[in-house]
Amino acid sequence: MKLFPAGHATHPQWRMAAALALAQLRAQMALPDYASAPGLGLLYITDHYAPQAQDILEYLSAELPEVTDWAGTVGVGVAANNVEYFDQPALVLMLCELPSDQYRVFSGVAPLGLGFEAHSALVHADPETPDLGELIQEMAARTASGYLFGGLSASRSRSVQFAVGGNGNIKGQGAAAGVFSGGLSGVAFGEQVNLVSRVTQGCLPISKAYRVSAAESNVVNLLDGEPALDVLLRELKVTLEQPEQALQAVRATLAGLLQRDAQGDAVVVARTGNFGSDVLVRHIIGLDTARGAIAVSEQVRTGMELAFCQRNVQAARADLMRVCAEIREELEPEELALAALTAPAPLSTPAAAQRIAGAVYVSCSGRGGPHFGGPSAELQIVRRALGDVPLVGFFASGEIARNHLYGYTGVLTVFVGY
């Protein structure tokens, strides 16, 4: 598999940005290491361009007639190799050369039918869609691996998704123009499309995992048989006798939840001091001093496990570097082990990069450069770890991995050459 051409640009006028990105794509497609006949385009725009989404798609489709399928969405920021465009007019796109029988674009007018066996899927969703969590779980169940990756559109104006399939739409929807609002869309991949994906939570557990002994809806009453509020205050080393200090500490704290019964051998806090990949991090949204309970922004059931955590720059950077290292190790374990015994290769050109055709990174709109210490710092960490590989992505209002909907996370997925 050759490298996927990728381009990105920012400009007040969308047509100029698109032209600049196209120039990058065409220059790459003329090189022997890059794909020259891609059929699938991944397109992400910032919400500054959302009103012109249809014009952008039509322009790119006309300029790249060989690309028959498109997928993507809008974010408050978009990501490319080593750079992020946050809160500015910008677009990024990547052209993927995959066997035509190994992927299928789906949307409301072109649902994933019985004629295609999906192994995994890139999913974009409108955050206003009712019962979104259930729809994501249902979509994951329709794939052989149960693995989804992607995120929710993030826009201060119009929320849009791109979905154009060369195999057409359902009967009666032939006039669909490829730009949608609401529901789910994306690309389903066949078994031959090799993907490696990891989730970075970017937070540091500050407590052990407690078992939820009693809960109602989103209210946790007891942890290990003790009032949940008492446990929280003890872990934070604060007291309600000093309310301002206590509230400040609580506001900086979140809850990591895991339904162990459904996950088998999943772990809450790993031996590395990080959360396991199935842990959902949610806000603490209320304290009930009368009952000694706490409320979180997620439905909680008795039997779940809960650990308190906090987000900070150091934890976010360390966890992102960890997941990048895990991807590298999975792709090139023998080469990395040999390098460690001799002279370590520079992080900018790891051996794993030789097998990565392209990457998609979906990060939370609450992360980005400032959360990592500077502009584009998040994407610079990814580049140093994975090397100079094609990458596109966006900053979402929620991140999708497996059959879960996350918050404040990053989902990094790479296409592996074969």
SEVEXBA-134855 format. One record per residue (C-alpha): x, y, z. Coordinates in steps of 0.001 Angstrom, whole numbers, padded with zeros to 6 digits, always signed. Example, Ala and Ser with C-alpha at 12.3 -4.5 7.8 and 13.67 -1.06 7.14 Angstrom:
! SEVEXBA-134855
+012300-004500+007800/+013670-001060+007140/
This chain:
! SEVEXBA-134855
+000000+000000+000000/+001388+003386-001029/+001154+006592+000989/-002171+008425+000880/-001841+011947-000608/-002918+014609+001871/-003295+018383+001705/-004297+021168+004052/-004610+024941+003992/-006144+027961+005668/-007483+031026+003872/-010393+033448+004350/-011727+032273+000965/-012530+028563+000792/-011691+028349-002913/-008139+029529-002285/-007700+027030+000559/-009031+024218-001625/-006691+025193-004472/-003683+025214-002145/-004590+021766-000789/-005121+020425-004307/-001668+021631-005341/-000168+019610-002480/-002157+016531-003458/-001153+016682-007104/+002496+017152-006252/+002413+014084-004023/+000505+011947-006544/+003331+012514-009020/+005812+010874-006626/+006433+007103-006801/+005809+006500-003085/+002298+007984-003171/-000957+006528-004431/-001756+007749-007935/-005301+006384-008335/-007163+006963-005042/-010907+006436-004986/-011871+007577-001472/-011495+011117-000151/-011666+012093+003530/-012582+015768+003907/-012738+017838+007091/-013532+021559+007261/-013718+024055+010092/-017079+025593+010891/-015996+028843+009199/-016589+027000+005917/-019762+025160+006977/-022124+027431+004972/-020089+026635+001842/-019862+022886+002434/-021794+021971-000714/-019696+024299-002882/-016474+022856-001452/-017536+019265-002123/-018649+020043-005674/-015408+021890-006416/-013189+019099-005113/-015272+016425-006870/-014866+018271-010170/-011127+018758-009690/-010601+015137-008635/-012928+013121-010890/-011063+009896-010109/-012258+010156-006485/-015732+008609-006561/-016367+008406-002804/-016198+011105-000145/-016668+011146+003625/-016032+013734+006324/-017553+016371+008551/-017056+019744+010234/-015136+020642+013402/-014205+023771+015307/-010691+022790+014272/-009063+020419+011811/-005823+018451+012043/-003030+017628+009617/+000491+016259+009952/+002285+018404+012547/-000284+021220+012514/-003767+022080+013715/-006082+024788+012416/-008212+025796+015354/-010897+028465+015174/-009829+029630+011712/-011081+028968+008157/-009312+025814+007009/-009750+022410+005411/-007807+019145+005257/-008256+016195+002933/-006642+012836+002325/-007097+010521-000662/-007093+006809+000132/-006257+004136-002400/-008075+001004-001228/-009584-001958-003112/-013035-000844-004232/-014634-003952-002749/-013074-003268+000666/-014889-000074+001632/-018345+001409+001389/-019539+004941+002154/-022812+004989+004082/-025309+007654+005101/-029030+008154+005613/-029670+007872+001872/-027108+005094+001358/-027332+002825+004417/-024913-000010+004902/-026685-002858+003152/-026488-006603+003325/-024217-006794+000292/-021155-005541+002160/-019514-007273+005107/-018124-004521+007318/-015171-005313+009555/-014721-001809+011026/-015971+001698+010276/-015088+005382+010374/-018183+007141+011741/-019242+010783+011764/-022382+011784+013663/-024510+014812+014410/-024460+015502+018178/-028155+016478+018076/-029207+013027+016875/-031628+011374+019344/-030479+008159+021040/-027005+008629+019627/-025321+006274+022075/-027673+003460+021102/-027155+004138+017385/-023378+003921+017842/-023696+000599+019656/-026012-000684+016940/-023579+000367+014232/-020681-001328+016037/-022720-004527+016270/-023053-004512+012471/-019276-004791+012048/-017385-008055+012441/-014800-006561+014819/-017206-004298+016705/-014738-001457+016181/-015763+002066+015204/-013608+005179+015188/-014559+008784+014502/-016401+011579+016223/-019302+014001+016476/-019475+017100+014313/-018561+020324+016122/-019836+023597+014722/-021015+026975+015957/-023162+027298+012851/-024332+024510+010573/-023446+020914+011463/-022683+019016+008259/-021389+015649+007119/-019980+014638+003744/-021029+011268+002346/-020849+010391-001343/-020760+006772-002460/-019839+005669-005957/-022206+002731-005518/-025174+005111-005373/-028041+005875-003010/-031212+004018-002131/-034087+004200-004595/-035776+007579-004641/-032739+009455-003268/-030751+009861-006459/-030674+013644-006155/-028860+013588-002831/-025957+016028-003077/-023570+014483-000557/-023872+017039+002272/-026060+015987+005190/-027188+017096+008624/-028323+014690+011319/-027776+010992+011864/-024669+008956+011121/-022471+008626+008063/-018977+007440+007270/-017014+004629+005672/-017236+000929+006449/-014084-001095+005765/-013668-004721+004797/-011452-007256+006495/-008535-006600+004137/-008196-002955+005256/-005748-003213+008131/-006230-000630+010871/-004530-000014+014204/-006325+002327+016595/-005817+003638+020119/-007665+005941+022509/-005889+008511+024685/-007895+009789+027635/-005393+012460+028585/-006116+012292+032296/-004394+010949+035378/-006187+008668+037866/-005865+010047+041398/-007618+007228+043208/-008019+003481+043149/-011049+001945+041452/-014096+001775+043733/-017107-000450+043206/-020431+001393+042894/-022482-000139+045694/-025613+001950+045161/-026703+004292+042371/-029841+005871+040907/-029799+007152+037332/-026696+009399+037211/-026320+009701+041010/-023692+007630+042819/-024741+007027+046400/-022198+004518+047714/-018660+003522+046733/-017397+000329+048379/-020280+000741+050845/-019217+004273+051862/-020983+007547+050958/-019582+008593+047595/-019126+012220+048614/-017015+011185+051616/-014790+009102+049331/-014378+011982+046872/-013469+014529+049559/-010989+012125+051143/-009280+011420+047816/-009045+015161+047103/-007825+015871+050646/-010397+018636+051118/-013289+019282+053486/-016629+021070+053180/-015580+023206+056135/-013535+025083+053503/-016145+025191+050704/-014267+027356+048189/-011201+025139+048267/-013345+022005+048076/-015415+023222+045116/-012295+024266+043232/-010840+020790+043678/-014086+019078+042656/-014374+021195+039486/-010944+019956+038411/-011909+016322+039003/-013729+013830+036779/-014999+010267+037166/-013770+007297+035149/-016469+004618+034815/-016344+000995+033717/-019069-001630+033574/-016828-004588+034314/-019597-007166+033908/-019864-006302+030211/-016150-006031+029589/-014743-009222+031092/-011052-008715+031763/-011039-004939+031110/-009217-002834+033702/-009988+000556+035210/-006502+001662+036195/-003705-000155+034370/-000344-000939+035903/+001079+001957+033881/-001085+004334+035944/-003391+005114+033007/-007032+004294+032458/-007946+001180+030517/-009332+001800+027039/-012926+000916+028000/-013154+003504+030765/-015524+006405+030097/-014455+009721+031648/-017358+011923+032681/-017853+015239+034520/-018931+015471+038140/-021982+017730+037870/-023349+017860+041401/-022878+017115+045100/-025640+016018+047467/-024451+016798+050991/-027660+015516+052565/-027281+011999+051137/-023510+012054+050742/-023893+011410+047005/-022333+012741+043808/-023886+013183+040349/-022001+012540+037101/-022884+013183+033456/-023566+009512+032672/-026020+006834+033697/-024470+004792+036525/-025429+001276+037561/-024648-000746+040661/-021659-002974+039973/-019777-000441+037891/-016313+000621+038974/-015345+004257+039396/-012008+006007+039788/-011481+009734+040165/-009105+011511+037798/-007830+014938+036782/-006673+016423+033492/-003439+018317+033079/-000845+019065+030413/+001673+016508+031659/-000881+013684+031792/-002260+014522+028344/+001203+014607+026746/+002330+011407+028458/-000809+009492+027525/-000690+010613+023882/+002955+009542+023630/+001984+006225+025202/-000672+005382+022595/+001628+006427+019756/+004324+004136+021171/+001799+001287+021387/+000938+001722+017707/+004611+001757+016755/+005284-001338+018809/+002376-003214+017259/+003492-002341+013741/+007218-002962+014104/+007925-004924+017310/+011012-006717+016010/+012546-003647+014419/+011959-001530+017521/+013460-004185+019783/+016570-004375+017598/+016875-000591+017545/+016693-000480+021335/+019639-002888+021546/+021724-000797+019164/+021250+002880+018424/+017664+004119+018863/+016213+005579+015672/+015178+009274+015745/+011599+009704+016829/+010881+011737+013696/+011447+008723+011442/+010423+005540+013304/+010491+002212+011525/+006725+001948+011942/+006254+004897+009571/+007376+002671+006715/+004151+000678+007051/+001665+003517+007722/-000168+004639+004577/-002177+007315+006366/-003725+008268+009685/-006946+009775+011038/-006874+011653+014349/-010062+012785+016068/-009502+014900+019153/-011844+016714+021494/-012576+020371+020840/-011624+020927+024499/-008087+019689+023836/-005909+021142+021073/-002718+023143+021393/-003499+025099+024588/-004219+021840+026441/-000798+020535+025391/+001241+023649+026039/+001238+025524+022729/-000210+025845+019210/-000198+022523+017320/+001631+020826+020217/-000790+017891+020151/-000138+017146+016473/+003598+017680+016909/+003640+014912+019520/+001937+012566+017059/+004417+013418+014304/+007446+012906+016510/+006102+009500+017515/+004781+008189+014188/+007012+010030+011746/+006151+012062+008674/+003007+010173+007678/-000126+011562+005962/-002694+012551+008573/-006081+014266+008658/-008673+014730+011367/-010865+017158+013239/-011691+018490+016691/-015014+016983+017691/-017779+017485+020241/-017451+013821+021215/-015164+011004+020126/-016148+007523+018974/-014066+004411+019597/-015317+000818+019626/-018979+001129+020598/-018383+003971+023059/-018911+007702+022905/-016062+009459+024716/-015340+013028+025802/-012028+014913+026123/-010179+012118+024362/-008130+011565+021228/-008695+008634+018851/-005699+007857+016632/-006155+005334+013817/-003607+004349+011173/-004024+002508+007874/-001394-000201+007698/+000272-001197+004458/+000176-004781+003302/
